[in-house]
Amino acid sequence: MKIVEVKLPDHSYNVEIETGILNCTGQLVSSVWQQRKIALISDSNVAPLYQQQVADSLEAVGFTVHNYQFPAGEASKSLTVLADLTRDMAADGFNRDDGVVALGGGVTGDLAGFVAASYMRGISLIQIPTSLLAQVDSSVGGKTAVDLDTTKNIIGAFHQPDLVIIDPNTLQTLDRRDLVEGYGEIVKESALTDGQLWDLVKKIQSPEDIIENAEELSELSIQYKADVVMADEKEGGLRQVLNFGHTIGHAVEALADGDLRHGEAVSIGMVAISRVFEEKGLTQAGVTDKLIDRLDAVGLPLTSPLLDDDAVFDKIKNDKKNRNGHLNLIYLHQIGGPAIKSIPSDEIRDFLNIKTLQR
């Protein structure tokens, strides 16, 4: 078993990674939680595959499990679904001594995580991510949220889990597109850190290679993210570098209205921002091509006609990372050299240069 330790001042936990570990869920959970009532929250795609298996494992060691399910998709990251889940848990008598287990992809982790963060002002949480995107990124770090209208993650809280359980076997049930979109976040983290993770990413030439190297990709990606989170838990400084590709990516994702997955949008965002900064001489020549090479190897999108939509700049200016009239843009000096440039919001359009984004 591979274990990554996330040690924070007020809350530490392990990320445990092993093929087949899902069968040991009850044993792992009982090592961090006393017997209690558990809200096992999953979506309509994942629940038929794994929810009963996990519930049986938890009940075998004495936990009382209530299975909850919501419709799969980003649209469920809403105040309406949040209220429905909260209402169901209240009707089933959950209290502050109970807990939530989030079983699923990034939407489930964000939504169920925020249920745990907000229910009775916060109850315990465990993350069991089943998608590549969630396994290598969103399940670690404590970010939980729901969307409001077309603004992603605008209502949320930092709420760290007590444990993260990762079974690469769950990737076998993902379709190709869902698998590959998660790889966008791996390329992002490898480009931020360089070293062993970047070396491994350079060897990935197909979606099949992702599956074959899933344990190591997860371990190295999570270790990097854990190091960043431990240095900056609440995104006051260093942790902002994890938003590389996200400012433009989130804007494009919102305009796509469900036609782009998150990792696909991040891929487009990384290429676009790198082109801008490389053209300005702030990013080392050739970095954009290196990113394109790694993203294109597994079929991730590199651009979008939505970059031609003038509304993309309105989305960027309204990004939740906008602070005091400035937006922090994350870019790379070179592979392994992330940097932050603060731009006044009213200058974003001129700085990014739409003609550069369109290429």
C-alpha positions in Angstrom: 0.0 0.0 0.0 1.2 3.5 -0.9 0.5 6.1 1.8 0.7 9.9 1.5 0.5 11.8 4.8 -1.2 15.2 4.8 0.0 16.9 8.0 -1.8 20.2 8.8 -1.6 22.3 12.0 -5.2 21.4 13.1 -6.0 18.2 11.1 -3.8 15.5 9.6 -4.9 12.5 7.6 -3.6 9.7 5.3 -4.2 9.1 1.6 -4.1 5.3 1.1 -3.6 4.0 -2.4 -3.8 0.3 -3.4 -5.4 -1.8 -6.1 -8.3 -3.7 -4.6 -8.4 -1.6 -1.4 -12.2 -0.8 -1.8 -12.8 -4.3 -0.3 -11.1 -3.1 2.9 -13.1 0.1 3.3 -14.7 -1.0 6.6 -11.4 -1.9 8.2 -9.8 1.3 7.0 -12.6 3.6 8.2 -12.8 1.8 11.6 -9.1 2.8 12.1 -10.0 6.5 12.1 -13.7 6.5 13.2 -15.5 5.0 16.1 -18.8 3.3 15.3 -21.3 5.8 14.1 -24.0 6.5 11.5 -22.6 7.1 8.0 -24.1 8.9 5.1 -22.7 7.1 2.1 -23.2 9.6 -0.8 -22.8 8.7 -4.4 -24.2 9.6 -7.8 -26.4 7.7 -10.2 -23.4 6.4 -12.2 -21.2 5.2 -9.4 -23.8 4.0 -6.9 -24.8 0.9 -9.0 -21.2 -0.1 -9.3 -19.7 0.4 -5.8 -22.2 1.8 -3.2 -23.5 -1.5 -1.9 -20.0 -3.1 -1.8 -18.7 -0.2 0.3 -21.9 -0.2 2.5 -21.5 -4.0 3.1 -17.9 -3.5 4.1 -18.7 -0.7 6.5 -21.7 -2.6 8.1 -19.5 -5.7 8.6 -17.4 -3.8 11.1 -20.4 -2.2 12.9 -21.2 1.0 11.2 -24.8 2.0 10.4 -25.0 3.0 6.8 -27.6 5.1 4.9 -27.1 5.1 1.2 -27.9 8.4 -0.6 -27.9 9.0 -4.4 -28.2 12.0 -6.6 -28.3 12.5 -10.4 -24.8 12.3 -12.0 -23.4 15.5 -13.5 -22.2 19.0 -12.7 -25.8 20.2 -12.6 -26.1 18.4 -9.2 -23.5 20.6 -7.6 -26.3 22.9 -6.6 -28.0 24.4 -3.6 -31.1 22.4 -4.5 -29.3 19.0 -4.3 -27.4 20.2 -1.2 -30.7 20.9 0.5 -32.2 17.6 -0.6 -29.3 15.6 0.9 -29.3 17.7 4.1 -33.0 17.2 4.4 -32.7 13.4 4.0 -29.9 13.2 6.6 -31.9 15.3 9.1 -34.9 13.0 8.6 -32.7 10.0 9.3 -31.5 11.5 12.5 -27.9 12.3 11.7 -26.1 14.3 14.4 -22.6 15.9 15.0 -21.1 12.6 16.0 -21.9 11.0 12.6 -20.1 11.2 9.3 -20.2 11.5 5.5 -18.4 9.2 3.1 -18.1 10.7 -0.4 -18.0 7.8 -3.0 -17.5 9.0 -6.5 -15.8 11.6 -8.8 -15.1 15.2 -8.4 -18.8 16.3 -8.3 -19.5 13.8 -5.5 -16.5 14.9 -3.5 -17.3 18.6 -3.8 -21.0 18.2 -3.1 -20.8 15.5 -0.3 -17.8 17.3 1.2 -19.8 20.5 1.4 -22.7 18.6 3.0 -20.3 17.4 5.7 -18.8 20.9 6.1 -22.2 22.5 6.5 -24.4 19.9 8.2 -24.8 21.0 11.9 -21.8 23.4 11.2 -19.6 20.5 10.3 -19.4 16.7 10.7 -16.6 14.2 9.8 -15.8 13.4 6.2 -14.0 10.6 4.4 -13.3 10.7 0.6 -13.4 7.6 -1.6 -12.7 9.0 -5.1 -13.5 6.7 -8.0 -12.5 8.9 -11.0 -8.9 9.8 -12.0 -9.7 13.5 -11.7 -10.8 13.0 -8.1 -8.1 10.6 -7.2 -5.2 12.8 -8.2 -6.7 16.2 -7.3 -10.0 17.1 -5.8 -10.2 14.5 -3.0 -7.1 16.0 -1.3 -6.8 19.4 0.2 -10.2 20.0 1.8 -11.9 22.1 -0.9 -15.7 21.6 -1.0 -18.3 23.6 -2.9 -21.4 23.9 -5.0 -22.0 26.0 -8.1 -24.4 28.9 -8.3 -25.9 29.5 -11.8 -22.9 29.3 -14.1 -20.3 30.3 -11.5 -18.3 27.2 -10.4 -17.5 26.5 -6.7 -18.7 29.9 -5.6 -20.3 28.6 -2.4 -18.2 26.3 -0.3 -15.8 25.7 2.6 -12.4 24.2 3.4 -13.2 20.9 5.2 -10.5 18.4 5.4 -11.3 14.6 5.4 -10.2 12.2 8.0 -9.0 9.7 5.4 -8.8 9.4 1.6 -9.1 5.8 0.1 -8.0 5.3 -3.5 -8.5 2.1 -5.4 -7.1 2.3 -9.0 -9.4 -0.6 -9.9 -12.3 1.9 -10.1 -10.7 3.5 -13.2 -11.5 0.3 -15.1 -15.2 1.3 -15.2 -14.6 4.8 -16.5 -15.1 5.4 -20.2 -12.1 6.7 -22.2 -13.2 10.4 -22.0 -13.7 10.3 -18.2 -10.3 8.7 -17.7 -8.4 11.0 -20.0 -9.9 14.2 -18.6 -8.4 13.4 -15.2 -5.0 13.1 -16.8 -5.2 16.9 -17.5 -4.7 17.6 -13.8 -1.8 15.1 -13.7 0.0 17.0 -16.5 -0.7 20.2 -14.7 0.9 19.0 -11.5 3.8 17.4 -13.3 4.5 20.7 -15.1 4.4 22.6 -11.8 6.8 20.2 -10.0 9.1 18.7 -12.7 11.2 15.8 -11.4 9.9 12.3 -11.1 6.3 13.0 -12.0 7.2 14.9 -15.1 9.6 12.1 -16.1 6.7 9.6 -15.7 4.3 11.8 -17.6 6.7 11.9 -20.5 6.4 8.1 -20.8 2.6 8.2 -21.1 1.6 7.7 -24.7 -2.0 6.4 -24.5 -5.0 6.1 -22.1 -3.9 2.5 -21.6 -0.6 3.8 -20.2 -2.6 5.8 -17.7 -4.3 2.7 -16.3 -1.0 0.8 -16.2 0.7 3.5 -14.2 -2.3 4.6 -12.2 -0.9 3.9 -8.7 2.4 5.7 -9.3 0.7 8.6 -11.1 -1.7 9.0 -8.1 1.0 8.8 -5.5 3.3 11.3 -7.1 0.5 13.8 -8.0 -1.0 13.6 -4.5 2.4 13.9 -2.8 3.0 17.1 -4.7 -0.5 18.5 -3.9 -0.1 17.5 -0.3 3.2 19.3 0.0 1.6 22.4 -1.4 -1.5 22.1 0.8 0.7 21.6 3.9 2.5 24.8 3.1 -0.6 26.8 2.4 -3.9 25.1 3.5 -6.3 28.0 2.8 -4.8 29.2 -0.5 -3.3 32.4 0.8 -0.1 32.1 -1.3 1.7 29.1 -2.7 -1.5 27.0 -3.1 -2.6 29.4 -5.8 -0.1 27.7 -8.2 -2.5 24.7 -8.3 -4.8 27.0 -10.3 -2.5 26.8 -13.3 -4.8 26.5 -16.4 -7.9 27.1 -14.3 -8.6 30.8 -14.8 -9.1 30.5 -18.5 -10.2 26.8 -18.2 -13.1 27.6 -15.8 -14.3 30.4 -18.1 -14.3 28.1 -21.1 -15.9 25.3 -19.1 -18.7 27.6 -18.0 -19.4 28.8 -21.6 -19.4 25.2 -22.8 -22.5 24.6 -20.8 -21.7 20.9 -20.0 -20.0 20.1 -23.3 -16.5 20.2 -21.8 -15.2 18.2 -18.8 -13.2 19.9 -16.2 -9.9 18.3 -17.1 -10.5 19.1 -20.8 -11.1 22.7 -19.9 -7.9 22.8 -17.8 -6.0 21.4 -20.7 -7.2 24.2 -23.0 -6.5 26.7 -20.2 -2.9 25.6 -19.7 -2.1 25.8 -23.4 -3.7 29.2 -23.8 -2.1 30.8 -20.8 1.3 29.4 -21.7 1.0 30.8 -25.2 0.3 34.2 -23.8 3.2 34.2 -21.4 5.6 32.6 -23.8 4.8 35.3 -26.4 5.5 38.0 -23.7 8.9 36.4 -22.9 7.8 35.4 -19.4 7.7 31.7 -20.1 10.7 29.9 -21.5 10.5 29.2 -25.2 9.2 25.7 -26.0 7.2 25.2 -22.8 3.9 25.4 -24.6 5.0 22.8 -27.1 6.1 20.5 -24.3 2.6 20.8 -22.7 0.9 20.2 -26.0 3.0 17.1 -26.6 2.0 15.6 -23.2 -1.7 16.5 -23.5 -2.1 15.5 -27.1 -0.6 12.1 -26.4 -3.8 11.0 -24.7 -6.2 13.0 -26.9 -6.9 16.0 -24.6 -8.2 19.1 -26.4 -5.7 21.9 -26.9 -7.9 24.8 -27.9 -11.6 25.7 -28.2 -13.7 28.0 -30.4 -15.1 29.4 -27.2 -11.8 31.3 -26.8 -13.2 33.5 -29.6 -16.3 34.3 -27.5 -16.0 37.8 -26.0 -17.9 36.5 -22.9 -14.8 34.5 -21.9 -13.3 37.7 -20.5 -16.4 38.5 -18.5 -16.1 35.0 -16.9 -12.4 35.5 -16.2 -12.9 38.9 -14.6 -15.6 37.4 -12.3 -13.4 34.5 -11.3 -13.6 33.8 -7.6 -9.8 34.3 -7.3 -10.3 38.0 -8.2 -9.0 39.9 -5.1 -9.1 43.7 -4.6 -9.6 44.4 -8.3 -6.7 42.2 -9.3 -6.5 38.7 -10.7 -3.6 36.4 -10.0 -2.6 34.6 -13.2 -0.6 31.4 -12.7 2.1 30.6 -15.3 5.3 28.8 -15.8 8.8 30.4 -16.1 9.8 26.9 -17.2 8.7 23.3 -16.5 8.9 23.0 -12.7 8.9 26.8 -12.2 5.5 28.1 -11.5 5.0 31.9 -10.9 2.1 34.3 -10.2 1.5 37.6 -12.0 -1.1 40.0 -10.6 -3.1 41.9 -13.2 -5.7 44.6 -12.6 -9.1 43.1 -13.6 -9.8 45.9 -16.1 -6.6 45.1 -17.9 -7.2 41.4 -18.3 -8.6 41.7 -21.9 -5.6 43.6 -23.2 -3.0 41.4 -21.3 -4.3 38.1 -22.5 -4.9 39.3 -26.0 -7.7 37.4 -27.7 -5.7 36.9 -30.9 -3.1 35.0 -28.9 -5.8 32.8 -27.3 -7.4 32.0 -30.7 -4.3 30.4 -32.1 
